[in-house]
Amino acid sequence: MGVALVTDSTAYLPPQAAAQLGVHVVPVQVVLDGVSYDEVGGITTPELVAALRGGATATTSRPSAAQFEQLYRGLQETGATSIVSVHLSGGLSGTCESATIAAGRMDIPDRKSTRLNSSHTDISRMPSSA
């Protein structure tokens, strides 16, 4: 496998693109009246809109460090020698912190960690280099 690429659902990569590119997506949680759903595949936009129109309260929550750790270990077991994990800006969410905690729990020889803060919420909002 070599290098594995991980992001979270706030990158808003279409599922087909993520699959085609081999990007592993960890879902952010949508909490609707105290019930947690995966942002992708756990609740649909029409369901969320209907609930909000009905007076429900919605918030979001970062993926847990355990979710990242489980994915990282699985990637390592299937041959990943490196993992690049790119996430929502740390100033906007704790997702990057969860990923960092998970990486710290891993037994990785020659670990190198670099934090990149894009200050953006999703890939489509990144400035182009052209």
ZIRA-V769478 format. One record per helix or strand. SS is the DSSP state (alpha for helix, beta for strand). FROM is the first residue (numbers start at 1). TO is the last residue. Records with the same first field share a line. If there is no record, write none. Layout:
# ZIRA-V769478
SS: FROM-TO / FROM-TO
This chain:
# ZIRA-V769478
beta: 2-8 / 23-26 / 29-32 / 35-38 / 58-61 / 80-86
alpha: 9-11 / 15-21 / 45-53 / 65-77 / 95-104 / 123-125
